Amino acid sequence: MFKKCISVSLSLFLLFSSMLAKANDQEMKRIVDQVSKMYISSMVFLFKHQWLINQKGGDKSELFSEPFINNIKRVYEEKYQEDFPKSDHIAKKMLLQSMIEVMEDNRPILTDADIGFKGIIPATFASQLGRKLAIKGIGLKIKFTRMNEGIRNKANIPDAWESAMIQKIIKVPKIYYDANAVVDGKAVYRQFTPLPMKPYCLKCHGTMADNPLNEGKDRSQWTNIDMTGFEMENWKITDFGGGVSILMEKSSLQ
């Protein structure tokens, strides 16, 4: 009878442990998914407001502090048809704070009345945001990446896991998760969200015909150097544009 009780207790303990682990995984997935959507919403806002970013002079208040975050919230709710996440976890709090800090760091160039192209595009925003998060040491890494070919910023080259996810996405486009990954000896949760190519992406990565710098010019005067100074890659709207890779240490999710 005693052995039977121990057996039942052990079974209940294992069942409870399994249920708790599953619940923790679901909570981690929820937080990481929200972080990914928040970041993607900031990218969408920056993409669609290059006209405001590159405007010479004028009111730029929508790019800073609370108005900037409110714009990201609006994009989030329009894009995902759900309420913007509550700042109930340090990862979400630090992400929003870092976004504000990046834009504030760039205030001098953003408000410059003489410079036309400011260079504040989603790619540069992502790099600067990544550095901010690394300094804060909260175990959160965000990267915008794609296949090795065509990577302009070498810091965005995909690692082995990201490369494997990209190959899966090319075959079956969807969000991929890994709740049991280990990076540098640390247990981490990983997520890769593909981003479809958009017409505004082609302004820098498409053909010479897509290059805004060639508008109104004779074809003989066209350039394949985009507004950021890089050579255009001749991508098409049907090509794989890349995706957002999120890595979060499990210790930070406790």
Backbone bond lengths (Angstrom), bond angles and torsions (degrees), N, CA, C in turn:
res aa  C-N    CA-C-N  psi(-1)  N-CA   C-N-CA  omega(-1)  CA-C   N-CA-C  phi
1 M - - - 1.479 - - 1.529 110.67 -
2 F 1.353 116.54 -41.56 1.467 121.29 -179.76 1.524 110.46 -63.40
3 K 1.351 115.90 -43.17 1.462 120.25 179.51 1.516 111.00 -64.49
4 K 1.332 115.83 -36.22 1.457 120.17 179.22 1.525 111.15 -65.49
5 C 1.337 115.51 -40.04 1.475 120.09 178.45 1.523 111.06 -64.25
6 I 1.347 114.47 -41.86 1.468 118.56 178.73 1.519 110.50 -62.93
7 S 1.332 115.73 -41.17 1.463 120.70 179.99 1.523 111.20 -62.69
8 V 1.341 115.49 -43.15 1.476 120.15 179.01 1.519 110.32 -65.36
9 S 1.337 116.92 -43.18 1.470 121.46 -179.76 1.521 111.08 -62.63
10 L 1.344 115.77 -41.33 1.459 120.34 179.34 1.519 110.82 -64.84
11 S 1.327 115.73 -41.04 1.466 120.42 179.20 1.529 110.84 -63.06
12 L 1.336 115.42 -42.54 1.464 120.14 178.92 1.522 111.48 -65.22
13 F 1.354 115.11 -39.39 1.467 119.86 178.94 1.528 110.60 -63.89
14 L 1.335 116.28 -44.48 1.464 120.28 179.67 1.522 110.89 -64.89
15 L 1.339 116.16 -38.91 1.454 120.01 178.59 1.523 110.68 -65.09
16 F 1.346 116.45 -43.36 1.465 121.07 179.01 1.531 110.51 -64.02
17 S 1.337 116.59 -41.87 1.461 121.45 179.75 1.518 110.69 -63.06
18 S 1.328 115.50 -41.05 1.465 120.58 179.10 1.521 110.87 -64.79
19 M 1.335 115.86 -42.43 1.466 120.54 179.04 1.519 110.96 -65.82
20 L 1.332 116.96 -38.86 1.464 121.27 179.46 1.516 111.04 -66.64
21 A 1.342 116.57 -42.46 1.471 120.92 178.99 1.521 110.41 -62.86
22 K 1.348 115.76 -40.91 1.461 119.95 179.37 1.523 110.68 -65.32
23 A 1.329 116.27 -40.10 1.468 120.65 178.76 1.518 110.62 -64.74
24 N 1.344 116.87 -40.69 1.471 120.80 178.56 1.519 110.85 -63.83
25 D 1.353 115.53 -41.01 1.460 119.68 178.62 1.522 110.85 -62.90
26 Q 1.315 117.28 -40.31 1.457 121.35 178.67 1.526 111.37 -65.14
27 E 1.327 116.55 -38.18 1.459 120.57 178.97 1.527 110.71 -68.48
28 M 1.338 116.15 -41.23 1.464 120.12 177.18 1.521 110.37 -62.24
29 K 1.322 115.91 -43.44 1.455 120.50 -179.96 1.524 110.49 -61.53
30 R 1.340 116.51 -39.66 1.465 121.27 179.65 1.528 110.81 -62.82
31 I 1.325 117.06 -47.07 1.464 121.29 -177.80 1.522 111.15 -65.59
32 V 1.331 116.30 -47.73 1.464 120.21 -178.89 1.523 110.65 -63.93
33 D 1.332 116.97 -38.96 1.457 120.78 179.02 1.525 110.49 -63.53
34 Q 1.329 117.25 -41.01 1.465 120.98 178.58 1.524 111.14 -66.68
35 V 1.324 117.09 -41.57 1.465 121.30 177.81 1.527 109.94 -59.67
36 S 1.327 116.09 -44.02 1.461 120.81 179.44 1.524 111.17 -61.07
37 K 1.317 117.20 -45.51 1.462 121.66 -179.21 1.528 111.60 -66.13
38 M 1.325 116.31 -37.26 1.468 120.25 178.17 1.521 110.07 -63.49
39 Y 1.333 115.57 -43.83 1.460 120.10 179.98 1.529 111.04 -65.94
40 I 1.324 117.01 -45.71 1.466 120.78 -179.98 1.523 110.44 -61.25
41 S 1.322 116.94 -37.29 1.475 120.56 178.06 1.522 111.47 -62.91
42 S 1.329 116.54 -36.78 1.473 119.26 177.54 1.520 110.26 -66.96
43 M 1.340 117.21 -38.16 1.462 121.24 177.91 1.526 110.75 -62.72
44 V 1.330 115.76 -44.80 1.464 120.44 -179.15 1.524 110.30 -61.22
45 F 1.337 116.44 -43.87 1.461 119.69 179.79 1.533 110.53 -61.31
46 L 1.334 117.45 -45.36 1.459 120.71 -179.28 1.527 111.75 -65.35
47 F 1.335 116.63 -38.60 1.463 120.62 177.20 1.523 110.56 -59.91
48 K 1.327 115.45 -48.47 1.459 120.30 -172.68 1.523 113.65 -79.46
49 H 1.341 116.82 -10.62 1.462 119.51 -178.44 1.531 113.19 -118.52
50 Q 1.329 115.13 30.61 1.452 118.93 173.93 1.522 111.10 -61.46
51 W 1.324 116.35 -29.52 1.471 120.13 177.87 1.524 110.79 -61.14
52 L 1.343 116.55 -38.74 1.464 121.03 179.61 1.527 110.38 -76.93
53 I 1.307 116.34 -42.15 1.466 120.99 -179.91 1.522 110.81 -59.61
54 N 1.332 117.28 -44.08 1.465 121.63 -175.03 1.526 113.64 -90.66
55 Q 1.299 116.26 1.65 1.469 120.52 178.04 1.528 110.19 -64.04
56 K 1.323 116.12 135.69 1.465 120.57 177.89 1.526 108.70 -83.42
57 G 1.315 115.09 109.30 1.455 118.90 -178.37 1.515 111.36 75.98
58 G 1.320 115.52 -164.24 1.452 120.42 179.83 1.526 111.97 85.89
59 D 1.309 115.26 179.54 1.463 122.06 -178.20 1.525 110.32 -80.21
60 K 1.318 117.13 117.26 1.460 122.42 179.97 1.532 112.11 -112.50
61 S 1.307 117.35 17.08 1.470 120.80 -174.25 1.527 112.66 -60.96
62 E 1.344 117.63 -24.56 1.469 120.64 -179.03 1.521 112.23 -69.43
63 L 1.322 117.31 -8.72 1.464 121.31 -177.47 1.524 112.84 -98.73
64 F 1.317 116.81 0.61 1.462 118.97 -174.08 1.529 112.60 -129.81
65 S 1.325 114.07 154.75 1.458 123.58 170.57 1.533 113.17 50.77
66 E 1.332 115.76 -139.30 1.464 120.89 -174.95 1.527 113.65 -61.83
67 P 1.362 119.38 -39.96 1.467 118.79 177.81 1.531 112.44 -59.56
68 F 1.342 117.27 -36.68 1.460 121.12 179.02 1.525 110.35 -63.45
69 I 1.330 116.88 -46.73 1.459 121.11 178.97 1.528 110.86 -65.08
70 N 1.319 116.99 -37.73 1.467 120.14 178.05 1.527 111.17 -62.94
71 N 1.332 116.49 -35.60 1.461 120.29 177.05 1.529 110.59 -66.78
72 I 1.333 116.27 -39.87 1.467 120.50 177.80 1.529 109.77 -64.39
73 K 1.324 116.42 -40.85 1.464 120.85 177.92 1.528 110.67 -60.86
74 R 1.321 115.93 -42.85 1.462 120.10 -179.39 1.530 110.79 -62.53
75 V 1.340 115.69 -44.91 1.464 120.02 178.72 1.527 110.16 -61.91
76 Y 1.321 116.01 -43.15 1.469 121.81 -179.85 1.528 110.67 -56.91
77 E 1.324 115.82 -50.65 1.462 120.25 -175.44 1.523 111.98 -68.77
78 E 1.343 116.87 -32.33 1.464 120.29 177.03 1.525 110.78 -72.90
79 K 1.322 116.33 -39.91 1.458 121.03 -175.39 1.521 112.35 -74.90
80 Y 1.327 116.80 -42.58 1.462 120.32 -173.63 1.527 114.35 -104.49
81 Q 1.324 116.74 -4.99 1.465 120.92 177.68 1.526 111.72 54.51
82 E 1.316 115.52 44.51 1.465 121.82 176.47 1.519 108.76 -151.67
83 D 1.322 116.46 161.45 1.460 120.96 -179.09 1.523 111.03 -65.51
84 F 1.313 115.82 146.65 1.459 120.57 176.51 1.529 108.14 -64.78
85 P 1.334 118.15 139.52 1.474 121.39 -176.13 1.531 112.90 -60.69
86 K 1.318 115.10 147.28 1.447 120.72 173.04 1.526 108.98 -73.68
87 S 1.325 116.47 149.77 1.469 120.68 178.54 1.525 108.88 -83.82
88 D 1.337 115.17 63.97 1.457 120.94 -175.33 1.526 113.23 -102.14
89 H 1.339 115.66 13.17 1.468 119.83 177.60 1.523 108.17 -146.30
90 I 1.317 116.04 146.27 1.474 120.33 -175.74 1.519 112.26 -59.77
91 A 1.329 117.59 -32.54 1.469 119.70 -179.54 1.520 110.92 -62.64
92 K 1.331 117.09 -42.20 1.468 120.85 -179.97 1.528 111.04 -71.92
93 K 1.313 116.61 -38.78 1.465 120.66 178.26 1.530 110.66 -62.74
94 M 1.333 116.41 -47.68 1.461 120.92 -177.59 1.521 111.95 -69.28
95 L 1.343 117.01 -31.46 1.462 119.96 177.53 1.519 110.13 -63.96
96 L 1.329 117.41 -47.74 1.458 120.97 179.75 1.524 111.43 -64.37
97 Q 1.333 116.13 -41.69 1.458 119.91 178.79 1.523 110.87 -62.96
98 S 1.330 116.33 -40.87 1.472 120.62 -179.44 1.517 111.24 -67.13
99 M 1.326 117.26 -37.07 1.466 120.64 177.15 1.524 110.57 -59.90
100 I 1.328 116.33 -44.84 1.463 120.96 179.02 1.528 110.19 -62.86
101 E 1.330 116.60 -42.65 1.457 121.34 -178.01 1.529 111.73 -64.21
102 V 1.344 116.73 -40.04 1.465 119.88 178.97 1.524 110.71 -61.84
103 M 1.316 117.16 -45.71 1.460 119.94 -179.60 1.526 111.11 -67.11
104 E 1.328 116.38 -35.22 1.465 120.10 178.70 1.531 110.10 -67.66
105 D 1.332 117.35 -38.81 1.468 121.16 177.11 1.526 111.00 -59.30
106 N 1.332 115.90 -32.02 1.462 121.34 -177.24 1.525 113.43 -95.76
107 R 1.327 116.82 7.71 1.467 120.43 -178.42 1.540 112.67 -54.46
108 P 1.347 119.11 -44.36 1.472 118.57 -178.43 1.526 113.72 -56.04
109 I 1.336 116.63 -43.51 1.474 117.94 -178.64 1.519 111.27 -79.34
110 L 1.327 117.09 -33.51 1.457 120.18 179.96 1.522 112.28 -65.86
111 T 1.319 117.02 -30.97 1.465 121.03 -178.60 1.525 112.64 -99.88
112 D 1.343 116.59 4.56 1.464 120.18 179.02 1.531 109.44 -66.27
113 A 1.324 116.27 131.13 1.464 121.14 -175.77 1.524 113.08 -87.59
114 D 1.328 117.79 -5.45 1.458 120.53 -177.07 1.526 113.45 -108.18
115 I 1.334 116.60 -35.17 1.459 120.45 -177.95 1.520 109.77 -77.37
116 G 1.338 116.35 131.34 1.454 121.31 178.97 1.520 111.19 -82.33
117 F 1.317 116.81 -76.80 1.462 119.64 -179.55 1.527 109.92 -77.42
118 K 1.330 116.47 119.54 1.464 121.40 -174.53 1.531 113.08 -87.17
119 G 1.320 117.04 -20.77 1.461 119.63 -179.89 1.517 114.35 80.70
120 I 1.332 117.44 9.99 1.467 121.03 179.35 1.527 107.70 -94.87
121 I 1.308 114.92 82.59 1.455 122.13 179.12 1.528 108.17 -110.91
122 P 1.328 118.47 166.54 1.468 119.90 -178.24 1.522 114.52 -51.59
123 A 1.328 117.88 -36.56 1.465 120.53 -178.93 1.524 112.07 -64.60
124 T 1.336 117.13 -45.78 1.468 120.09 179.81 1.526 110.37 -71.66
125 F 1.330 116.14 -35.74 1.464 120.68 176.95 1.530 109.67 -61.27
126 A 1.338 116.46 -42.65 1.467 121.48 -179.56 1.522 111.29 -62.39
127 S 1.335 116.56 -43.87 1.464 120.61 -179.40 1.520 111.48 -63.24
128 Q 1.326 115.85 -45.44 1.462 120.03 -179.79 1.526 111.38 -67.55
129 L 1.322 115.92 -36.67 1.461 120.48 178.27 1.523 110.51 -65.56
130 G 1.335 115.80 -40.80 1.458 120.46 178.96 1.514 112.13 -60.46
131 R 1.341 115.84 -40.23 1.465 119.86 179.46 1.534 110.55 -66.79
132 K 1.321 116.30 -40.00 1.473 120.11 178.86 1.530 110.67 -60.45
133 L 1.327 116.00 -45.34 1.458 120.75 -177.85 1.526 111.00 -66.27
134 A 1.340 116.59 -36.42 1.464 120.47 179.87 1.527 110.27 -64.10
135 I 1.327 116.13 -40.25 1.468 120.93 179.87 1.525 110.87 -64.58
136 K 1.331 115.90 -35.91 1.464 119.87 -177.68 1.530 112.03 -72.44
137 G 1.326 116.88 -17.66 1.462 120.82 174.01 1.514 115.31 59.99
138 I 1.334 117.41 41.92 1.465 119.76 -179.30 1.528 112.07 -100.35
139 G 1.333 116.99 6.74 1.459 120.39 177.16 1.511 114.07 77.09
140 L 1.334 117.32 22.77 1.459 122.23 179.97 1.528 109.79 -116.13
141 K 1.335 115.68 127.38 1.459 120.81 176.86 1.518 109.07 -126.71
142 I 1.326 115.75 134.41 1.461 122.11 178.65 1.525 108.26 -125.93
143 K 1.313 115.87 131.22 1.461 119.85 -179.05 1.528 109.71 -140.30
144 F 1.323 115.75 137.13 1.458 120.77 171.06 1.523 106.55 -100.60
145 T 1.323 117.22 117.24 1.456 119.83 -172.39 1.529 112.03 -141.73
146 R 1.321 115.13 170.83 1.473 123.10 175.38 1.528 107.56 -156.10
147 M 1.330 117.75 -164.81 1.465 119.29 177.20 1.524 110.54 -59.86
148 N 1.326 115.78 158.66 1.474 120.67 -179.41 1.519 112.38 -53.00
149 E 1.347 115.37 -39.23 1.460 119.40 -178.02 1.530 110.05 -66.28
150 G 1.300 115.94 127.08 1.463 119.86 176.53 1.512 114.95 88.74
151 I 1.345 117.68 2.96 1.462 119.57 177.30 1.525 108.79 -73.48
152 R 1.308 117.00 120.20 1.468 120.72 -178.53 1.522 112.06 -84.06
153 N 1.327 116.29 -40.95 1.461 121.03 179.02 1.525 108.12 -100.60
154 K 1.324 116.61 113.43 1.464 120.75 -175.34 1.528 112.78 -61.30
155 A 1.329 117.12 -19.90 1.464 120.34 177.48 1.524 111.19 -68.51
156 N 1.346 115.90 -15.84 1.460 120.40 -178.58 1.525 113.78 -98.46
157 I 1.329 117.07 7.72 1.462 120.15 178.19 1.534 109.09 -60.98
158 P 1.323 118.17 132.53 1.471 120.19 -176.94 1.523 112.37 -69.12
159 D 1.329 116.09 145.37 1.462 119.47 173.87 1.531 107.88 -84.53
160 A 1.315 117.36 -175.88 1.468 121.24 -175.15 1.532 112.12 -59.96
161 W 1.346 116.43 -42.98 1.464 119.69 -179.36 1.525 110.81 -65.33
162 E 1.326 116.96 -44.53 1.465 120.68 -179.74 1.525 111.10 -63.97
163 S 1.343 116.55 -39.82 1.471 120.15 178.40 1.521 110.59 -61.79
164 A 1.334 116.15 -40.07 1.465 120.54 178.99 1.529 110.66 -65.90
165 M 1.333 116.97 -39.84 1.461 120.60 179.22 1.527 110.90 -66.60
166 I 1.311 116.45 -38.09 1.468 120.52 179.63 1.519 110.18 -61.66
167 Q 1.319 116.67 -42.48 1.464 120.18 179.02 1.529 110.82 -64.23
168 K 1.326 116.97 -36.43 1.461 120.52 176.72 1.524 110.85 -67.38
169 I 1.338 115.69 -41.68 1.458 121.10 -177.72 1.521 111.39 -64.42
170 I 1.317 116.58 -38.27 1.468 120.79 179.34 1.525 109.71 -60.02
171 K 1.342 116.11 -35.73 1.470 120.61 179.67 1.527 111.40 -83.69
172 V 1.330 116.18 -44.52 1.475 121.32 -179.24 1.528 108.52 -134.51
173 P 1.341 117.85 94.95 1.469 121.17 -178.13 1.529 111.91 -66.20
174 K 1.316 116.68 113.28 1.453 122.44 174.91 1.519 108.26 -168.14
175 I 1.325 117.07 174.30 1.459 121.55 177.29 1.524 108.46 -81.02
176 Y 1.335 116.08 133.63 1.460 120.77 179.08 1.530 110.24 -113.79
177 Y 1.341 115.65 141.56 1.459 122.56 -178.34 1.523 110.55 -123.79
178 D 1.320 115.26 156.55 1.461 121.52 171.26 1.523 107.14 -146.14
179 A 1.332 116.01 106.74 1.460 120.93 -177.62 1.521 112.25 -89.52
180 N 1.327 117.67 -0.59 1.466 120.94 -175.37 1.523 112.96 -127.60
181 A 1.325 116.43 30.60 1.465 120.19 -178.76 1.535 110.96 -81.91
182 V 1.323 115.63 155.26 1.464 122.40 175.79 1.521 107.73 -131.57
183 V 1.315 116.95 124.70 1.468 122.68 179.41 1.527 108.38 -129.82
184 D 1.319 116.01 125.64 1.469 121.51 -178.18 1.523 111.69 53.52
185 G 1.326 115.07 38.61 1.455 120.18 177.35 1.517 115.27 77.30
186 K 1.351 116.89 5.39 1.464 120.76 -178.39 1.526 110.40 -112.54
187 A 1.331 115.63 138.41 1.464 120.58 175.98 1.528 108.75 -71.98
188 V 1.318 116.35 126.85 1.463 120.85 -176.69 1.521 110.66 -134.41
189 Y 1.312 114.36 159.23 1.461 122.07 172.80 1.524 106.39 -108.00
190 R 1.350 116.93 133.26 1.457 120.74 -177.40 1.521 111.05 -125.71
191 Q 1.334 113.40 147.16 1.461 120.21 178.12 1.521 108.93 -144.77
192 F 1.323 116.77 139.10 1.462 121.60 176.79 1.524 108.02 -127.31
193 T 1.329 115.62 119.73 1.460 122.18 -178.87 1.521 109.90 -112.67
194 P 1.338 118.28 115.65 1.472 119.65 179.32 1.519 111.17 -71.32
195 L 1.327 115.93 145.39 1.456 121.37 176.00 1.524 108.35 -119.08
196 P 1.321 118.42 117.46 1.463 120.74 -179.60 1.521 111.30 -66.20
197 M 1.304 115.67 149.59 1.458 120.93 177.85 1.530 109.58 -64.43
198 K 1.335 115.63 137.92 1.460 121.97 178.33 1.535 108.84 -119.01
199 P 1.332 117.18 156.56 1.470 119.81 179.74 1.519 113.48 -53.18
200 Y 1.355 118.02 -37.24 1.457 119.23 -178.50 1.534 112.02 -69.74
201 C 1.340 117.62 -20.20 1.466 119.93 176.21 1.528 110.67 -66.82
202 L 1.340 114.74 -34.28 1.462 120.15 -175.60 1.524 112.80 -70.57
203 K 1.331 117.19 -15.56 1.456 119.62 178.93 1.528 111.55 -62.11
204 C 1.329 115.74 -26.51 1.469 120.50 177.37 1.529 112.12 -111.09
205 H 1.333 116.41 -31.34 1.463 119.75 -171.80 1.526 113.94 -109.42
206 G 1.323 117.21 -1.43 1.458 120.34 -177.54 1.520 114.26 -86.97
207 T 1.316 115.95 -139.75 1.464 122.41 179.55 1.521 110.29 -100.54
208 M 1.326 116.30 175.00 1.460 120.06 179.26 1.525 111.60 -60.75
209 A 1.332 116.23 -28.70 1.463 120.67 179.37 1.527 111.15 -67.92
210 D 1.331 117.14 -23.05 1.466 121.42 179.82 1.526 112.15 -88.50
211 N 1.326 116.91 -12.14 1.463 122.08 -173.47 1.533 111.58 -74.34
212 P 1.338 117.80 116.35 1.470 120.65 179.17 1.527 112.73 -58.21
213 L 1.327 116.85 -25.48 1.468 120.19 -179.98 1.524 112.17 -67.87
214 N 1.336 116.95 -15.47 1.465 120.67 -178.01 1.525 112.86 -97.83
215 E 1.330 116.42 -2.64 1.462 119.99 -178.70 1.532 111.13 -62.17
216 G 1.325 115.98 131.13 1.461 121.47 177.27 1.514 114.68 79.00
217 K 1.333 117.80 3.62 1.466 121.19 -178.82 1.527 110.51 -104.75
218 D 1.324 115.04 153.99 1.452 120.20 173.81 1.528 108.54 -65.44
219 R 1.336 116.83 144.42 1.459 121.23 -176.25 1.528 112.22 -55.60
220 S 1.326 116.59 -30.77 1.467 120.77 -179.75 1.531 111.83 -66.86
221 Q 1.332 116.16 -16.81 1.463 121.23 -178.70 1.531 112.74 -102.38
222 W 1.317 116.44 1.85 1.457 120.23 -178.90 1.530 111.68 -64.64
223 T 1.321 114.81 149.62 1.467 121.08 177.35 1.525 110.01 -122.86
224 N 1.325 115.77 149.23 1.467 120.08 175.93 1.527 110.83 -100.84
225 I 1.333 115.52 15.09 1.467 121.49 174.16 1.524 107.60 -97.24
226 D 1.324 116.50 124.15 1.460 118.72 -176.60 1.524 111.56 -81.33
227 M 1.316 116.45 -177.91 1.461 121.33 -174.80 1.529 113.22 -67.47
228 T 1.341 117.21 -16.57 1.462 120.00 178.78 1.527 111.94 -91.45
229 G 1.343 116.24 -4.53 1.466 119.95 178.64 1.517 114.26 95.33
230 F 1.336 117.14 3.53 1.461 121.13 179.33 1.525 110.84 -98.45
231 E 1.337 116.06 155.26 1.453 121.08 175.55 1.531 109.13 -74.74
232 M 1.313 116.84 133.71 1.449 121.53 -178.52 1.533 110.46 -69.81
233 E 1.341 116.03 148.28 1.466 120.40 -172.89 1.528 114.65 -95.87
234 N 1.338 117.42 -3.49 1.468 122.02 -179.42 1.533 112.40 64.27
235 W 1.324 116.37 33.42 1.466 119.38 176.81 1.519 109.82 -72.03
236 K 1.334 114.55 156.07 1.464 121.87 176.71 1.521 108.92 -112.89
237 I 1.313 116.13 164.19 1.461 121.51 -176.98 1.528 111.50 -61.84
238 T 1.339 116.23 -23.63 1.469 120.84 -178.86 1.528 112.88 -88.28
239 D 1.332 117.83 -5.24 1.463 121.12 -179.75 1.526 111.04 -74.37
240 F 1.342 115.87 160.37 1.453 120.72 175.52 1.529 108.51 -76.95
241 G 1.304 116.80 117.13 1.461 120.70 -174.90 1.513 114.16 -83.93
242 G 1.312 116.66 -27.86 1.457 119.77 -177.80 1.514 110.37 135.23
243 G 1.312 115.27 -168.88 1.451 119.14 -179.40 1.515 111.97 -164.16
244 V 1.314 115.11 172.97 1.460 122.07 -179.13 1.525 109.35 -102.27
245 S 1.319 115.07 122.36 1.459 121.79 178.39 1.524 108.82 -104.73
246 I 1.329 115.79 124.43 1.462 121.90 179.35 1.528 108.97 -114.77
247 L 1.305 116.30 130.95 1.466 122.17 175.25 1.521 107.47 -127.35
248 M 1.331 115.67 127.77 1.459 119.00 178.15 1.528 109.61 -135.95
249 E 1.322 114.92 127.65 1.461 119.75 178.44 1.524 109.45 -65.72
250 K 1.326 115.33 135.23 1.456 119.34 -176.93 1.523 112.05 -63.97
251 S 1.321 116.28 -28.95 1.470 119.53 179.49 1.523 111.47 -62.02
252 S 1.350 116.71 -29.31 1.463 120.62 -179.44 1.521 111.85 -81.27
253 L 1.324 116.12 -9.48 1.454 120.41 -177.80 1.524 112.73 -98.89
254 Q 1.313 114.90 -0.14 1.467 118.66 -177.96 1.530 110.53 -73.64
